[in-house]
Amino acid sequence: MSNNNNNNNNNEYEYNPPAKLFSINTQAIMYNWKSDPVQRMTDFDFLCKRKNPSLVALVTPGAKKGNAKVFFGPNEILIPVFGTVEAAVEAFPAADVFINYASFRSAYSSSMLALEQASIRTVVIIAEGVPVGDARRLIAKSRKLNKVVIGPATVGGIQAGSFKIGDTAGTVDNIIACKLYRPGCVGFVSKSGGLSNEMYNILSKTTNGLFEGVAIGGDVFSGSTFLDHCLRYEKIDEIKMIVILGELGGISEYGVIEAIKEGRITKPVCAWVSGTCAKVFPTEVQFGHAGAKSGGNQEESAESKNEAFRKVGAKVPDSFDNFPQVIRETYQELVAQKIVTVNEESDSDPPVVPINYNTAYKEGRVRRATGLVSTICDDRGEEPTYAGFKISELIENDVTIGDVLSLLWFKRKLPKYATKFIEMVLILVADHGPCVSGAHNTIVAARAGKDLVSCLASGMLTIGPRFGGAIDDAARYFKKAVDDNLDVIDFVEGMKKKGIRIPGIGHRIKSANNLDKRVILMKNYASENFPTTRYLDFALQVEQYTLKKASNLVLNVDGCIGALFLDLMESCAAFSADEIDSIVEIGYLNGLFVLGRSIGLIGHALDQKRLNTPLYRHPSDDVYYNVTTVDQF
């Protein structure tokens, strides 16, 4: 016989793992866990009317201890998450199944570690393609310790009505259809997880269902063999018949054949070895699994294995299409012999597992009001979109920050002169030295050792009516005055009578003899590029009148930005009158100052950190102390 034999131990009789690997009380630990398999396991537990979920611990290598939230029926529960296998095992010594979702690169080390834990009896390796040398070392270790390895390259296994591994048997609907929520009388073993699901369906229609099923895995060397599981099934009283689905390649099936011949397996065996079509191929062909190859020795062919099963008395069909009939006849014989008792009560309906919202939503079975609304961007596709434009489109078309701002703030493309003005504003308001309120607060926070975000927030919180927050108010007052056709004198004197300082007029440093260069730059740009500037014209007329009262009552940056933004919205013809009113009222324009000034505030915070400046204390000689003595408490 070929040496490609999954029975990698010559002392089969010395290897004597427990007959029952799982029960209604089985507890498991999942390593490198995935949310879908976790939820499917807890859904199965609920279907089986378990009092508690089978998964008691999850392991994320290197993570801090925490919890994962999952559903158990209609209720949410927390499953502890650990950073090491040892910590999980110590916390849950009754857990004896280790389900390993590590990649093929790290499956060996984590599985070996699990085998070394005294409380772990069964290790399940999901990954496909584990190196042959690693697989053989794991097999040797497990047999030495009398433990069971399922996999590599497996979906896992299931004991109907009690416990299932990961994604075994698929969805809740499939589990219910295959009646896996309650035990039957069949022990099943295969290499393939996908074909196992098909067989569970067949068994539910031809027998009273599955008791236990295992997919040993499709890699060349499996941690456990057909024989290992069939010998276990022989010892389990609830199992009355054994069904095997083999495949061409390797000789693992011959271990079962020899055991039947020697009388070590006495229960009825129904077997089929897939791959009979391989004979039509003139050369070697790889069928799916790593171990399923044609072109080897004749004894590795599906025909030879099927014939060998027939010779020792196993029930073998002439094709897979007839496999269900063979299984049905074998089961009916057991019923006729009263070896199997049909219990119709066992088919009572299982509890209803609530459908996940995401699944129901995709299927159009539920609806609910959304909690958030977004009309500016969408992140659901392959790449985010801004107002309908893909990010890649924006990059490819050399879009600037002004263009992006127009899309995200105003939901439209503005003309180039408008977006350039927006960028000019951001540049002009980016910073105004370390002495203004925002920069000062940022510097003090940075020198106190605060993080960058805290420093920025400290400076931002000073922005308001007295510092940088007058753009919106300037726009509101200038717009109302112009729209109402107010005379400049009536406007100024009217504000004075109301006791309201005119937003956008006045500066602590600049004056008629020392105009703010930033204002000059914006006025020049507008005169060259804006189609109309009637709001700016009004603001300049106000400035001429207020300068007669005091030389520092000049049009400042806030006022100039507010007036020119009104002119921008009106002149570009992209906004309706109602939209312009809404933009001014909502507070869009102050956003320009906030966005631009954040650049400078971040700069000040980084500057202080780079200089490693010490904690700031304001000098006492810059404080006027006027403290009076209190007579008594």
DRENDRENSE-854111 format. One record per residue: y negated, z negated, x of N, C-alpha, C, O in turn. Coordinates in steps of 0.2 Angstrom, whole numbers, plus 5000, padded with zeros to 4 digits. Each point is the difference from the previous one (the first is absolute). Last residue first. Layout:
// residues N
YZXYZXYZXYZX/...
//
This chain:
// residues 633
457347064919500650044997500049994992500450034997/497249955016500749975000500550044997499850054997/498150035011499849935000500749965000500149955003/499650295009500249984993499949925000500249965005/498650235012500449944999500149984993499549994997/500050265012499649944998500649954999500650014999/499150245015500449954997499749934998499749975005/499950285005499649964996500449964996500150004993/500050185029500349954997499549964995499549985003/500950285008499449954998500449944996500350014994/500650175026500149974993499549954999499849965004/500650155017499950064995500149974993500050044995/500549835024499350015000499850064996499450014999/502949935003499649954996499350015000499649984995/502350215009499649965004499649954995499750034995/502750084999499350014999499649955004500149944999/502450145007499749954997499250015000499750025005/502950114999499350004999499749944997500349984995/502050085021499749984994499350004999499749975005/501150185015500249944997499749994993499750044997/501050205015499549954999500249944997500450004996/500650225013500349935000499549954999500049955004/499950304996499649965005500349935000499849965005/501250194980500150035007499649965005500349995006/499549954972500749985002500150035007500349975004/497650084985500149935002500749985002500049965005/499750264988499549995006500149925002500049995006/501050084974500450025006499649995006500349985005/498649984975500649955001500450025006500249955004/498050194990499849945002500549955001500049965005/500650254986499850015007499749935003500249985006/500350034971500650005004499950015008500349965004/497950064981500249935000500749995004500149955004/498950274993499749965004500249935001500049975005/501050174979500150035007499749965005500349985005/499349974972500749985003500150025007500349975004/497950114983499849945004500749975002499949975006/500250234980499750015007499949945004500250005006/500749974972500450045004499750025007500449995005/498349894979500649965002500450045005500249975005/498050154986499849955005500649965002500049985006/500450174977499850035006499849965005500250005006/500249914973500650015003499950045007500349995005/498049984979500149945004500650015004500049975006/499750184977499550015006500049955005500050015006/501349994973500250045005499650005006500350005006/499749884972499849975006500350045006500249985005/499650044969500649975003499949975007500349955001/497950174987500249934997500649975004500049945001/499450285005499449955002500249934998499949955003/501550234990500149995007499549945003500149965004/499850124973500649955002500049995007500249945002/498150214991499949934998500649955001499849955003/500550285002499549975005499949934998499949965004/501450164981500449985006499549975005500249955004/498950144976500449944999500449975006500049945002/498850274999499549955000500449934999499849955003/501750235009499650004994499549945000500149965004/500950185018500049944996499650014993499550035000/500650135018500749985000500149944995500649984998/497450145011500250024994500849994999500350034996/498049925022500650045002500350024993500550045000/497549835000499850075003500750045001500050065000/499949714992499750044995500050075003500150054996/500849785017500450014994499750054995500350044997/498549905023500650045002500450014993500250064999/497849815000499950075000500650045002500150064997/500249715002499850034993499850075001500350044995/500049855025500750014996499950024993500450044997/497749915016500350075002500750014997500250054998/498649744998499650064997500450065002500150054995/500849765014500050004993499750064997500350034995/499549935028500750034998500050004993500350054997/497749875011500150075002500750024998500150064997/499449715001499750044995500050075001500150044995/500949825021500349994993499750044995500350044996/498749955025500650045000500450004993500250054998/497249905001500549985005500650044999500150054996/497149974999500750024997500549995006500050035005/497849814996500250075001500750024996500349954998/497949855006500350024994500250085000499850044996/499049835021500750005001500450024993500649995000/497049995003500250055004500850005001500250055002/498349884976500249975006500450055004500350044998/498450014982500049934999500249965007499849955001/500250294997499349984999499949924999499549975001/502650155000499749995007499349985000499749975004/501550084976500249945002499749985007499849955002/500050274988499649954996500149935003499549965001/501750225009499350015001499649954996499549975003/502850034993499849985007499350005001499749965003/501150144977500049935000499849975007499649955000/500850274999499349994997499949924999499549985001/502650105008499450015005499349984997499649985003/502350034982500049945004499550005006499749955002/500550244984499749944996500049945005499649965000/501550235008499250015000499749944996499549985002/502850034999499849985006499250015000499649965003/501550114979500149935000499749985007499749945000/500450294996499549974995500049925001499549974999/501550245013500049935002499549964996499549975003/502150284999499549974997500049925003500549985002/501050185008499650054996499449974997499450034999/501649895025500149994993499650054995499450015002/500649995023500650024997500149994993500450034996/497649935019500350065002500650024996500250065000/498749734996499550064999500350075002499750054998/501649755006499950024992499550064999500250044996/500049875026500750034998499950024993500250064998/498149815010500050075003500650044998499950064999/499949714995499550044996500050075003500050054996/501449805015500350024993499550044996500250054997/499149875024500650045001500350034993500150054999/498249785002499750065002500650055000499950064998/500749724999499750034994499750075001500150044996/500849845022500550024996499850034993500250054998/498349855018500250075002500650024996500050064998/498049774995500750005002500250075001500050044996/497449895009500550024994500749995003500250015006/497449905000500750005004500550014995500549964998/497350034995499950025007500650005004500050025006/500049914972499750064999499950035007500050065001/501949764999499350014996499850075000500350045003/502049775004499750075000499350004996500049954995/501449855006499750025007499650065000499550015003/501549894977499849945004499750025007499649965003/500450184973500449995006499749955004499449995001/500450164974499849955004500549995006500650014999/500150114978499350005003499949945004500149944997/501950104990499950075004499350005003499950055004/500349814974500650015005499950075004499850054997/498349784992500350074999500550015005499950005006/499549764983499850045006500350074999500650014997/498749834983500550035003499850045006499650045000/499249844981500249965006500650025004500449965003/498350144978500649974998500349955006500549974999/497450155003500049954995500649974998500049944997/500050225020499749945002499949954994500149945001/500850284995500549965003499749935003500349955000/498250214990500549974995500549965003500249944997/498350175016499749944997500449974995500049944999/500850265012499949945005499749944996500349955001/500050254986500649975002499949945005500449954999/497750174993500349964995500749975002500249944998/498750205017499749945000500349964994500049935001/500850285002500249965006499749934999500349955001/500350184977499550015005500249955006500249954998/501750144985499549955001499550025006500250045004/501850074982499350035002499549955001499450014998/503049974998499549984995499350025001499649994996/502250055020500250034993499649984994499950044995/499649885027499950075000500250034993499750044997/500649735006499350015001499950084999499650024996/502649905006499749984993499350025000499750034995/501449995026500350054994499649994994499850044996/499849815022499750075001500250054994499650034998/501449755002499350004998499650075001499650024996/502849965010499949994993499250004998499850034995/500849995028500250064996499949994993499750054996/500049775018499550055001500150064996499550034997/502249815003499449984996499450055001499650014995/502450025017500150024993499449984996499850034996/500149925027500050074999500150024993499650044997/500349745015499550024995500050074999499650034996/501749815019500350024993499550024995500150004994/499649935030500450065000500350024993500350054999/498649725003500250035006500450064999500649994998/498449874985499549995005500250045007499650015004/501849994975499350034998499549995006499550045000/502949975009499849984993499350024999499850055004/502249895017499750064996499849994993500549984996/500749875019499349995000499650064997499449994998/503050005006499849954994499349995000499749974995/501450165023499950044993499749954995499750024995/500949895026499450045000499850034994499550014997/502549875005499449955001499450045000499549984996/502550145004499949974993499449965001499650004995/501250095025499750054996499849974993499450014998/501749855016499450015003499650054996499449994998/502949974997499549944998499350015002499549994997/502150175010499950014993499549944997499650014996/501249985027499550064999499850004993499450014998/501349755010500350075001499550054998499549994996/499749775014500350034994500250075001499850035005/499049815010500750015001500450034994500650015000/497049935004500449944998500750025001500549954998/497950215006500049955006500349934998500249965004/499750224980500450025006500049955005500549995003/498149974978500749994999500550035006500549965001/497250065001500149935000500849994998500349965003/498850264996500049985007500249925000500449985004/499350124975500650035003500149975008500549985002/497549974986500649964997500750035003500449965002/497650155004500049935002500649964998500349975004/499350254988500350005007500049935003500549985003/498650054975500750025000500350005007500549975001/497149984996500549954997500750025001500449965002/497950135016500050014993500649954997500449995004/499250055020499649954997500050004992499849954997/501350215020500349934999499749954996500349954998/499450334999499949955005500449934998500250004995/499950204992499349995001499949945004499549964999/502550244992499849945003499249995000499750055001/501550124986500649975003499849935004500449965000/498250214986500149934998500649965004500149954999/499350295005499449965001500149934998499649965002/502350194996499849995007499349955001500049965004/500850104974500549965004499849985007500149955002/498750214986499849944997500549955004499849945002/500550285002499449985003499949934998499849965004/502050144986500149995006499449975004500149965004/499650134975500449934999500149985007500049945002/499050274997499549944999500449944999499849955003/501550244999499749985006499549955000499949965004/501150124976500549965004499749985007500149955003/498650194983500049944997500549955004499949945001/499850295005499449965001500049934998499749955003/502150204992500049985007499449965002500049955003/500950054971499750055005500049975007499949945001/501949954983499250015000499850055005500450015005/501949924979499850035007499250014999499850034996/501649784990499850075000499850025007499949955004/500649824988500550044997499850074999500150034995/498849765015499750044995500450054996499950034995/500849825023499549964996499850044994499949974995/501750125020500349944998499449964996500249964996/499350265013500650004996500249934997500250004994/498050025021499850034993500650014996499949994994/500449925027499749954996499850034994500049974994/501050175022500549954997499649954995500349994995/498350165017500450044995500549954997500150004994/498749925024499650014994500350044994499949984994/501249995027500049944996499550004994500249974995/500850265013499649955004500149944995500250004995/501450235009499649964995499749945004500349975004/501150245003499549965003499549974996499450005001/502750124993499350034998499449965004499550014998/502849925004500050075002499450034999499850055003/500549734989500050005008499950075002499750025004/500549954973499449975002499950015008499550025003/502650034986499450054999499449985003499650045002/502149814999500150055004499550064999499850035005/500349794980499749985006500150055006499550015003/500450064971500549975004499649985007499550045002/499349974973500150045007500549965004499949945001/499449984977500450065000500150045006500450045000/498349754999499750044995500450074999499750054999/501349855020499349974999499750054995499950065001/502849885007499550054998499349964998500049944997/502550015019499549984995499550064998499950055005/502750005001499449985004499549984995499950034994/502250034998500250005008499449975004500149985005/499749944970500350065003500249995007500049955003/498749894984500750014998500450065002500650005000/497049895001500550005006500750014998500449985004/496950074988500750004998500449995006500050055004/497249924987500550025005500749994997500149964995/497850014992499850035006500550025005499950055004/500249834974499850074999499850035006499750065000/501849724990499750035006499950074998500450044998/500449704991499850074999499650035006499649965003/502249824989499550035004499950074998500450034997/501249854992499649945002499450025004499549975000/502050164979499949995008499649955001499549984996/502150044982499350025002500049985008500249955002/502150144988499549945000499450015002499950055004/502850064988499350015002499649935000500249954996/502550175004499549954999499350025002499950055003/502050094999500349964995499549944998500149974995/500050235022499650014994500249954994499950024995/501050005029500350044995499650004993500350034995/498849865024500250075002500450044995499950064999/499649714997499450045000500150075002499850054997/502049805004499850014993499450054999499950044996/500749875025500550054998499850024993500050064999/498749775010499950075004500550054998499850064999/500449724992499450034997499950075004499950054996/502649845001499449995005499450054997500150054997/501849854987499950065004499449985004499549974998/502249844992499450044999499950055005500150005006/502349924986499549995006499450044998500050064999/502049834985499550055001499649995006499649955000/503049964995499349984999499550065002500250045004/502350024989499749965005499349984998499750044996/502450024987499450035003499749955005500049944999/502650074996499449984997499450025004500050015006/502450024999499650065000499449984996499650044998/502349815005499650015006499550065000499650005005/501949954977499449955000499650015006499449995001/502850124995499450034998499349965000499550035000/502849985014499649954997499450034998499550025004/503150045005499450024998499649954996500249984995/501749995025499949994993499350034998499549985003/502550075016499349994999499949994992500350044996/501849965012499849985006499249994999499749965003/502050134981499649944999499849965006499949945001/501150284995500449955003499849934999500249955003/498550244990500750004996500449955003500449974996/497650065015499949974993500650004996500249954997/499950155024499949935001499949974993500249944999/499950295001500749975002499949935000500549964998/497550165000500449994994500749975001500249974995/498550085024499749944996500449994994500249954998/500350255014500249945004499849934996500449954999/498950264993500749994998500249945004500549964997/497350105007500149984993500749984999500249954996/499250155024499849935000500149974993500349944999/500250295005500449965003499949925000500449964999/498050194992500650004996500649965003500349964997/497650085015499949954994500750004996500149944998/499950225020500049935002499949954994500449955000/499550305001500649964996500049935002500549964998/497950195013499950004993500549964995499949984995/500350055029499649944998499950014993499949944996/502450165012499350015001499549944998500349964996/502150035002500050065004499350035002499950055004/500849684993499950064996500050065005500150005006/501149754997499550055003500050064996500550034998/500549705004499950054995499450055003499549985000/502449885015499350004997499950064995500350055001/501749915014500049984993499349994997500049984994/500850115028500149925000499949984993500149944998/499650295007500749985002500149935000500649984999/497250114995500550014995500749985002500449974996/497850015019500049954995500550024995500349954997/499650205020500249945002500049944995500449965000/498650254995500750015000500449935003500549984997/497150045004500250004993500850004999500349964996/498850075026499949934998500249994992500449954998/499650275012500549955003500049934998500549974998/497850194994500750014998500549965002500449974997/497450015012500049974993500750024997500349954997/499550045030499850044994500149964994500449964999/500249975023499349984998499850044994499549984997/502650065015500049944996499449974997499949964996/500250245018500250014994500049944995499950004994/498450005027500750014999500250014993499649984995/498050095007500449965005500750014999500350054998/498050064989500150035007500449965005500150025005/498149904975500650045000500150025007499650005005/499149774987500050075003500650034999500649975000/498049804995500350054995500050075004499550034998/499549765010500750005001500350054996500650015001/497149954997500150025007500750005002500350045004/498850034971500049945005500250025007500350055001/499350144985499649944998500149955005499650005005/501950195000499849994993499749935000500349955000/500250265019499849934999499849994993499650034997/502150155016499449994996499949924999500549974999/501050235017499949934998499350004996499550035002/501850204997499849965005499849934998500049984994/500850194991500350025006499949955006500450005004/499649954968499550025006500450015006500449965002/500649984977499750074999499550015006499850065001/501349734996500550055002499750075000500350045003/498649764988499950015007500450065003499950035005/500149864973499750075000499950025008499950065001/500949724991500550055000499850075001500350055002/498649724996499950055006500550055000500150035006/500149714984499550064999500050045006500149985006/501849854983499650015007499650064999500350064999/500949744984499850075001499650015006499549965001/502249854983499650025006499950085000500350044997/500749714991499850074998499550035006499649965001/502449834995499450035004499950074997500550045000/500849704993499950084999499450025003499449975000/501749815010499750024994499950085000500050035005/500949855014500550014994499650024994500450034995/499449945033499650024994500550024995500350055001/500749895018499449955001499550014994499649964999/502550175007500049954995499449955000500149954996/500450255018500349945002500149954995500249945001/498850274994500650015003500449945002500649994998/497150004997500450014993500750015002500549974997/498150015021500049944997500450004993500449964999/499150245014500549965003500149934997500649984999/497750164993500650034998500649965003500549994997/497349955008500249984993500750034999500449964996/498650105024500249935000500249974993500449965000/498850265003500749995002500249935001500649984999/497250104997500450004994500749985001500449984996/498050065022500049944997500449994994500349954999/499250235018500749994997500049934997500549974999/497650255007500349945002500649984997500350044996/498650154992499849985006500249935001500049964996/499750134979500350035006499749975006499449975000/500649874979499750075002500350025006500349965004/500149864973499950015007499750065002499750044995/500749774985499750075000499950015008499549975003/502049854980499850025006499750075000500350054998/500649734986499850075000499650015006499649965002/502249854986499550015005499950085000500550044999/500349744983500250075003499450015005499549985000/500649814989500650024998500250075003500650025000/497749755004500150075001500750024999500449985003/498949804995499750044995500050075001499950044995/501049805021500450014994499750044994500350034997/499649995030499549984995500450014993500250054998/500750025024500049924999499649984994500149944999/500050295008500749984998500149934999500449974996/497550125012500150014992500749984998500249984995/499350015028499649954996500250014993500149954997/500750215017500449945001499649944996500449964997/498550255003500650004996500449945001500349984995/497950045019499849984993500650014995500049964995/500350095028499749935000499949984992500249954998/500450285008500649954999499749935000500349964996/498250225006500350004994500549954999500149964995/498249975023500350064998500350004993499949954997/497949945019500649994997500350064997499750055000/498449975013500249935002500649984997500349955002/499450315005499849954994500249935002500549995003/499150265010500349935001499749964994499449985001/499850244999500750015003500449935000500650004999/497650024982500050015008500750005002500449994997/498949974980500250065002499950025007500250055002/500449724980499550045004500250065003500650015002/500449834981500149975007499550045005499949975006/500049964968500050065004500049985007499549975002/501549904975499750005006499950075003500550045000/500149804976499950065003499750005007499549965000/501849894978499650005006500050075003500650035000/500149934977499949935002499650005007499549965000/500550244979500149975007500049935001499649964996/501250174981499450005005500249975006500649995002/500850074979499649954997499449985006499649964999/501450295000500349935001499649954996499550024997/499950215004500750015000500449935001500650004999/496950035000500350044995500750014999500350024995/498549865023499849974993500350044994500049974995/500350115027500549944999499849974993500449974997/498350215011500650024998500549944998500350014995/497649955014499950034994500750024997500149994994/499849935028499949954995499950024993500249974995/499950195022500749974999499949944995500449994996/497750125012500350044996500749974997500250014995/498649885022499650004993500450044995500049984994/500750035028500249944997499749994993500349984995/499150205019500650014996500349944997500350004995/497849985019499850044994500650014996500050004994/500349885026499649964995499950044994500049984994/502150055024499350034997499749954995500449984995/501849995015499550005006499350014997499549985003/502449894983499950075002499549995006499849955003/501849904978499750005006499950075002500450054999/500249764979499950075003499750005007499649955001/501849904978499750005006499950065003500550045001/499849874973500150055005499749985006499449985000/500649924977500649985004500150055006500549995003/497149914984500650044998500649985004500049945002/497449944992500650025004500550044997500249984994/497150025001500549954998500650035004500150065001/497950055001499749934998500649954999499849944999/500350305004500149965006499749934999500149965005/500250264981500249944998500249955006500449965000/498550274998500749995004500349934999500549995002/497450074988500450054998500749995003500550024997/497849835010500249994993500550054998500549994997/498650045024500449945000500349994993500649984999/497850195003500650025003500549945000500650014998/497249944996500350054995500750025002500550004996/498249885019500249964995500450044995500549984997/499450135027499549974995500449964995500650004999/500850055023499450034998499649964995499949945001/502250035013500150014993499350034996500050014994/499649865029500750024997500050014993499749964996/498549975020500050064995500650024998500150054996/499849715015499550055000500050054994499949984994/502149885005499750005006499450065000500250054998/501149774983500050075003499550005006499649965001/501949864980499650015006500050085002500550035000/500549874978499949955005499550015005499549965001/501550194982499849944996499949945005499949954997/501350245015499750014993500049934997500449965000/499450105026500549974996499750004993499549964998/499950205024499949964994500649974997500550035001/498250105023500649994996499749964994499549984999/499450205021500249934999500649994996500550045001/498350155009499649984995500249934998499649964997/500750165028500349984993499549994995499449985002/500850065024499950064995500349994994500450044997/500649805022499350034998500150064996500550024998/500849804993499550055004500250015007500649975002/500149804988499950064995499550055003499449985001/502149805009499450045001500150064995500550045000/500649705003500150064997499350045001499549974999/502049825014499550014996500050084998500450045003/500949815014500350014993499450014995500149974994/499750025030499749944997500350004992499949964996/500750225020500149945003499849934996500449955001/499150264991500749994999500249945004500549964998/497350115003500149984993500849985000500149954996/499150155024499749934999500249974993500249945000/500450285006500449965004499749934998500549955000/498350224990500749994997500449955004500349964997/497650095012499949964994500749994996500149954998/499850195021499949935002499949964994500349945000/499950294997500649975002499949935002500549964999/497650164995500449994994500749975002500249954997/498350115020499749944996500549994994500149944999/500350255013500249945004499849944997500349955000/499150264990500749985000500249945003500449964998/497150074992500450035005500749975000500249954998/498550084980500049955005500450035005500650024999/498850094980499950035007500049945005499750015005/499649934970500450065002499950025007499449995003/500249774982499750055004500650055002500649985001/499749814987499850054996499850075004500250054998/501449725004499550045004499950064996500450045000/500649694995499950074998499550045004499449985000/502349795002499450035002500050074998500550045001/500849714993500050074999499350035003499549974998/501049795004500750035000500050085000500450035002/497949745005500050074998500750035001500350005005/499049785002500050004993500150074997500250014994/499649945030500649974997500150014993500550014997/498250155020499849954996500649974997500350044996/499750165017500049935004499849944996500249955003/499750274989500749995001500149935003500449974999/497450124999500249974994500849985000500149954998/498850165021499849934999500249974993500249945000/500450285005500349965004499849924999500449965000/498450214989500749994997500449955004500449964998/497550115010499949954994500749994997500149954998/499850205020499949935003499949964994500249945000/500350294995500549965004499849935002500449954998/498150204990500649974996500549965004500249954998/497850195009500049925001500549974996500149945000/499650305001499849985006500149925001500249985006/500150144973500650015005499849975007500549995004/498149904977500150075002500750005004500249955003/499649854979499650025006500250085002500550024997/500249824984499650074999499750025006499550045000/502649784992499550025005499850074999500350055000/500949724988499850074999499550035004499449975000/502549814998499450025004499950084999500450045002/500949734986500050075001499350025003499549984998/501249794996500550035005500050085000500550025004/498049734989500050085000500550025005500049995006/499549784991500550024995500050085000500550034997/497949845016500750005003500550034995500650015003/496750005000500550014994500750015003500350055001/497949895013499749984993500550014995500049964995/500550115027500049925000499749984993500249954998/499950285006500749974999500049935000500449964996/497650155008500250024993500749964999500149974995/498950025026499749964996500250014992500149954997/500850195021500249935000499749954995500349964997/499150275005500649994997500249935000500349974995/497150095006500650005004500649994996500049974995/497850034996499950045005500650015005500050055004/499849904968500049975006499950055006500150064999/499649904972500050045006499949975006499649955001/501149994971499849985007500150065005500550035000/499150004973500649995005499749995007499650045002/499649934971499850015007500649995004500449954999/499150144974500249955004499850015007499850065002/499750034970500050005008500249945003499949954998/501050154977499649965004499950015007500450045003/501050074980499350014998499549965004499450015000/502850045012500050014993499250014998499750045003/500249905018500749984998500050004993499849954996/498550165024500249984994500749984999500450035004/497949945018500450054997500149984992499949944999/498749995026500050004993500450054997499850065001/500249815024499950064997500149994992500449974998/498749865024500450024994499950074998499550035001/500449825024499650024994500550014994500549975000/499249985029500349984994499650014994499449985000/500250175021499949934999500449994993500150044996/500750165020499549984995500049935000500449965001/501150175013499449985003499549984995499449985002/502650164988499949985007499349985002499650055000/501449934976499650055003499949975007499649955001/502149994978499849995007499650065002500250064999/500749794977499850065003499849995007499749955002/501849914978499650005006499950075002500550045000/500849904981499749935001499550015006499649955000/501950214981499650005006499649945001499649984996/501750054985500450005006499750005006500249975005/498849924971500150065004500450005006500149945003/500349904976499550015005500150065003500650035001/500749924980499549954999499450015006499449984998/502150224992500049955005499549954999499550024997/501250194990499949934997500149955006500249944998/499950305004500649975000499949934998500549965000/497650185001500550034995500749965000500350004995/498149935021499749984993500550044995500249964995/500150095027500249934999499849984993500449964997/499050255010500750004999500249934998500449984996/497450055010500150034994500850004998500249984994/499149965028499849944995500150034993500249964995/500250195022500549955000499849954995500549974997/498050205006500650034996500649945001500450004995/497549965016500050004992500650024997500249984995/499850045028499949934998500049994993500349964997/499650265013500749975000500049924997500449984997/497550135005500450034995500749975000500249984995/498249955022499849984994500550034994500249964996/500549995030499650054997500049984992500449974997/500149905029500150024993499650054997499450015003/501549885019499650065000500050024993500150064999/501749795000499650005006499750075000500250054997/501049764984499850075002499550015006499549975000/502549854988499450005004499950085001500450035002/501149824978499950055005499349995004499549984997/502649904986499350005002499950045006500550015004/501449954974499850025006499350005002499650024995/501749924984499649955004499850035007499749965003/501850164982499449994996499549955003499450004998/502250135019500149964994499450004996499450025002/501950105022499449994995500349964994500650004998/500950075020499349995004499549984995499549975003/503350004997499450014996499349995004499949955003/502250035009500150064995499450014996499850064999/500049855026500249984993500150054996499750065000/501050005024499449974997500149984993500550014998/500950045024500249984994499349974996500049945000/501350185023499450014997500149984992500350044997/501549985018499749945002499350004997499749955000/501850234997500249944996499749945002500049954997/499550265013499750004994500349944996499649974996/500150125029500349944997499849994993499749954998/499550225016500750015000500449944997500550014998/496950104998500349945002500850014999500250014995/498050144997499949995007500349945003499849975005/500350214974500449935001499949995008500550015004/498750194988499549954999500449935000499649955000/500950285014500349964995499549944999499849965004/500650255011499449994996500349964994500050034995/501550065022499749935002499449994995499749945001/502450214991499450005004499849935001500149964997/502550095001499450004996499450005004500049985006/
//
